[in-house]
Amino acid sequence: MKWVTRHTQRPTPAMLLGCGLVIVGLVLNLLFGSVSGAQLGNRSLTLSHNQASAQSVYRAGFTTVSNGLLGSVTFEFCSNDPFPEDPCTAPTGLDVSAVTLTDQTGATGFTIGGGTDANHIMLTRGQQNLVPTPVVFTFDGAVNPSSPGSYFMRIQTFATSDASGTASDYGGLAFAITNAISVSAEVPPYLIFCTAITISGLNCASAIGTNFDFGELSAKHANSGSSQMLAATNALNGYSITMGGLTMTSGNNAVNALTASDVSRPGTSQFGLNLVPNVSPNVGSTPSGRGVAAPLANYAQPNFYRFVSGETLVSNPTTDDVRLFTVSYIINVPITQAPGVYASTITYVALANF
């Protein structure tokens, strides 16, 4: 969007006093790899026997997400990871080629399809419409992997009857094979993320406030303020936080966003932020908490500010405990800035990569 500013008269000192407002919002999204479709909900796999090489009944369940046709479902067993887009290493000793489908609920009419082999089960039926619903399939005659350890099942649903084309929904989960003790467990994926003006005790339940007022703007000094973000995840590939939004505007008048990092320059049109403590002006705090995630370089230099919508502020490549970030905002205006109430809405998005 191109902002156009028009001046009809030289502003008086009284006219130079505006009011700035930043509204902090939150959008939360949880990602699973980079495949098409939507992520299946409430995924589960129950084995009647967890011992290595034992013949077992596999009971697989999930909740569909996408509306539309459903013609086939695939279950792929791998020893390397649960991500459907990755190459699959078949577990040694596992054999599901001779399983029989003994029960099906939620979505019915399926039979074992021709794509079934030692580490794949394909279910097929004539295409039928399906709204999001919990489904469960029970397979008898599966042979467990021959070595104890953790293994993965990848699930994909398709509109077609032969599992061709793009998957409608997808998901993955882990299961354990043991030597002697039959144990099953599920650790659900989680991403904790919240934003507010203040968050105390490393607890999102304590988050207070979604907006603050910069007060009267002046060409003589910078105005500043801050908000906070709290994040944590058990995602193996960590998480990232990005921001989106526009600079401070009042009608057709705008304050320039700092698309290149710069120091605060009173009397110059500037709007920017960072995630570290600063002395010019005195605003911000060092990230804190039990986690180790840190701001990226563009937003981690004290007294240098920047605002580029869509940029990533924080990226951590592995699981991380709770981490509190303070976002520091500065705004400067020139003597010629048009009067008005200037405001901006900034959205922070947290993405976890499972």
N, C-alpha and C positions, 0 to 999 in steps of 0.2 A: 504494500500500500504506500502511495506517495503522499506525504504530509505537505500541505501548502499553508504558509503563514502570510497573512496580509496585515499591514499596519496602516491605519488611517490617520493617526496622529502620533506625535512623540509622547510616550507615556510619562506621566508624572510619577514622582516617588511613591505616591499612594497607590497608583495603578500597578506598580511593580510587585506589589505584595499579592502572591497567589496562595493557593492551598494545595498541597500534594497529598495523595492518598495511594497507598499500595494495599491491594487485597491479596492475601496468600491463600491459594487453593491446593487441592490434592487430587491427583488422579493415580490410582493404583492399578497396576497390571502385572500379571504373573505369566511369564513366557516359558514354553517348553520347547527348546530347540528352535529350528527354523523351518518347520514344515507348514504346509497349507492346512486350512481347516481350523477347527476349534478343539480345545483340549477336553477330553472326556473327564467327567467328574466321578468321584467315589469309586476309584478303581480298586479291585481286590482280587487276590488269588488265594484259595484255600486248598491245601494238599491233604489228602487223607493219610498219607505217610510221607515223612520228610527224610527218611533214610536214603543214603546213596544207593542207586541201582534198584530201589524198590519199585514194584508196580503200584501205581497210585491213581486215585480219582482226583482230577483237577476241576475245581469249581471257580470259574472266572466271572466276575461281575463288574459292571461299570454303568454310568449314567450317560446316555447320549445327550448331545448339546444342540446339534444343528437340526433344523426342520427340513423335511424334504424326503427324497427317496432313499431307501436302504435296501440294498440287494446282496451285500456280502460283508463279511467280517473276517479279518485275519488276526491270528495270534502267532507272533514270532518269538522264539525263545533264543536268548543270546547270553554269552558269558562276559561280554565286554561292557555294554551299557544299555539303558532303556530308551534311547533316542531313535525314533523310527527312521530318521534321515541318514543315520550312520550305517556303514557296513556292519554286518552281524557276524560274530564268531559263534558258531554252533557249539553248545555245551557238549563236551565229551560224554558219551554214554546215553544222553537223552534220546528218547525215541517216542514220538507222538504220531507216527505214521499209521498206526493201527487203532487209534482211539475210536470210540463210538460216542455219539452224542445222545446221552441218556435223559437229559432234561433241558428245557429252555423256557424262560419266563420273560415277560416284558416285550420281547420281539420273537415271534414264533414262525414256524414254517421253514426253518433252516435244515439243511442236510450237510454232511461232510462233502467238501468240494474236491475237485481234481488237483488243486494246488497244495494239498496236504502232503508233507514229507516228514523226515525225522525231526526237524525243529520248526515246522510250520503246521498250523491248522487253519484251513480256510473253510468258512461256512458260506453257503450260497442258498439263495431262494429267488423267486420272482420279485421284481422291484415292487415295493410297497411304500406308501407314505408313512413316516414315523415322526411323531412329535417328541421332544426331549422326554426320556423316560428311563427308569432303572431297568437293566436287563441282566440276566444271569444265565450262563451256559455251563452244563456239567458234562465232563468228558471222562469216560472210563477207559482203562487200559493204557495209560501213559506210563512210560518207564523213566524214572528220575535219572539225572546226571550221575555219573559213576564216582564223582569226587565231592566231598563236602565243600561248601562254600556258598557265596552269594551269586545268584543268577538273576536274569531280567526277562520280563515278558513285555513285548511291544504289541499294542492293540491299535488297529486302524479299521475304520468303517468306510464303506464305499456305496455310492448310489448304484453302481453297476453290479451285475450278478457274478462277475468273474474277477473282482478286485482289480479291475483296470481303471486307469484314469487317476484323478487326484482324490486323495482321501478326504472324506467329509469331516470326520472326527478322529482324534488320535490320542495316545497316552502311553505311559509306561509305568512299570513298578518292579520292585525287587522281591525275591523270595530266597529262602535259605534251605540248603540241603545239609543234613547232619549225619553223623555216624550212627548214633544210637537214640538220641532224645528227639522226640517229635516236638518241634517248637516253630510257631509261625508268629511273625510280628510285622507291623506296618508302621513306618514313620512317615506321617503326612508331610508334604512340602509346606513351608510357610515363608511368608515375607511380612515383616512388621514394618510399617511406614506410616508416619503422620507428620503433619506440619501445623504450626500454630505460631502465635507471637511468642509465647513462652511454653516450655515443656519441662517440668521438674521431675526429679527422681528417676530419670531414664524410663519414664512410663507414659505411654500415649494417653492413658486415662486422665493424666494431669494436664493435657494440652488445653490452653486457654487463648482465645482470641484469634480472629482471622483478618484483622485489618489494623493499620496504624496510620496516624496523621503526621506528615512531615512538618506541619505548621506553615507559617508564612515564609515564602521563598524570597531570597534577597541576593542581589549581585555581589554583596560584600562577603558572604561566607557560604560554605556548603551546609546543606541540611542532610541529616542522616537518620537512619533507623535500622532495625533488625528484626528478623524472625528466626524460627528454629525448625529443624527437621530431625526426626529420629528414625533410624533404619536398622534392620537386622534380618538375616535369612540363614536357612540351612541349605540353600542351593549350592550344589557342588561347584558351579561356575560363578558363584557370587551374584552381585547385583550392580545396577547403575542407576543414577538419578539424573534426569535431564530436566530442563526448564523450557517453558514456552510462554509467549506473551508479547505485548507491545510496550514501547517506552511510555513515559508519562505524556498524556495528551489532554488538551482542553479544546473540544471542537476540532477545528482544522489546525490548531496550533499544537506544537509538539516540542519536547526537549530531546535533543540528540542522544540516541543510544550510543554507548561507547563500544563500537564494533572492533576497535583495537584497544588493547589494555593501556590505561593511562592513569596518571595521578589525578587527584582532585584539583581542579583549577577554578576557584571562585571567579565569577564574572564571565564564565564560558558555559555554553549550553552542554550539559553532561548528565547522563543517567547511567549508572552501572552498579555492580555488586561484586562481592567476593565472599569467601568462606573462611577467612582468617582474621586475627586481631589486627587493628590498624591504629595509627596515631594521628593520621591526617585524613579525615577527622578521627576523633577517638571513638571508635565503634568496633564491635565484633569480639569474638572469643575463639580460642583454640578448640578444635574438635575434641570431644571427651567421651568417656564411656569405656566399656570393656572391649569393644571392637577395635579394629586397627585401620579401617577404611579411611582414606584421606582425599581431600579435594584434588582435582586435576590441576595441572600447572597454570592454565589460564585464569584460574580462580583461587590460586594458592599463594600469590605474592602480596605481602602486606603493602597497603597504601596504593595498590594498583587495582583498578576496577574495570569491569567489562560487562557488556550485555548483548549477547547474540542468541536470539530465540532458537531453540532446537539443540543447543550445545549441551554436552554432558558435563555436569558439575562434579560428580563422584563416580568412580568405577572401581570395584573391588573384585578380583578374579576368583575368589573362593568363599567358603562359608565365613560368616562374620557375626560376632555378638553385637549387642546394641551399641550404636554410635550416634552421638548427638552433634549436629552441625549447626552453627550460627551463621545465617546469611546476613551480610552487612550491605545496606543500600546507601548510595549517596546521590544527591541531585544538586546541580549548580545551574544557575540561569544568568544570562547577560542582562545588562541594564535595559536592553531593548525587548526583553521577553514580553509578549502580549499578556495582559492580565487575564485571570480566569482560574477556575478550579481544575487542577491537573490530577489525573488519576490513571492507574494502571492495574490490571489484573494479571497476576503471574501464576502459572500452573506448574507444579512439580510432579514429575512422573517417575515412579520407581519400578524397575523391571528386574525380576529375578530369573536367572538362567539355570534351569534344572536339566 
